[in-house]
Amino acid sequence: MMSMNPVSNSDEVPQNMTDKESAEYWDKHELTEDFLLHARPLDDDEMPPKRTEAKTITIRMDVDTLERLQELAEKKHKGYQTLLKQFVIERLYEEEKRMHTF
């Protein structure tokens, strides 16, 4: 079993990591008992925003398009589903904006 690097202070944890970077970091690091004993609960304004309700859907997509999406997502250090949602949101915004200009 690989030994973990101890984290005894929050300043030791890199900020603004992607999900992938965070997973890789925490695969190799662990909080010390001292850190946990002295940790304080976060205030509501320090917490990340709550997720809105989501619904799972199924989309059929040709293999070439899916592979291209996955390759692009990897280059951007994002999950392909996250990137797809981002694309849909951006396009939806543009279409709504265009519809309101007439």
Secondary structure, DSSP 4 states (H G I P E B T S, - for coil): -PPPEEE-SGGGSPSS--HHHHHHHHHHEEE-HHHHHH--PPPGGGSPPPPPP---------HHHHHHHHHHHHHTTS-HHHHHHHHHHHHHHHHHHHHTT-
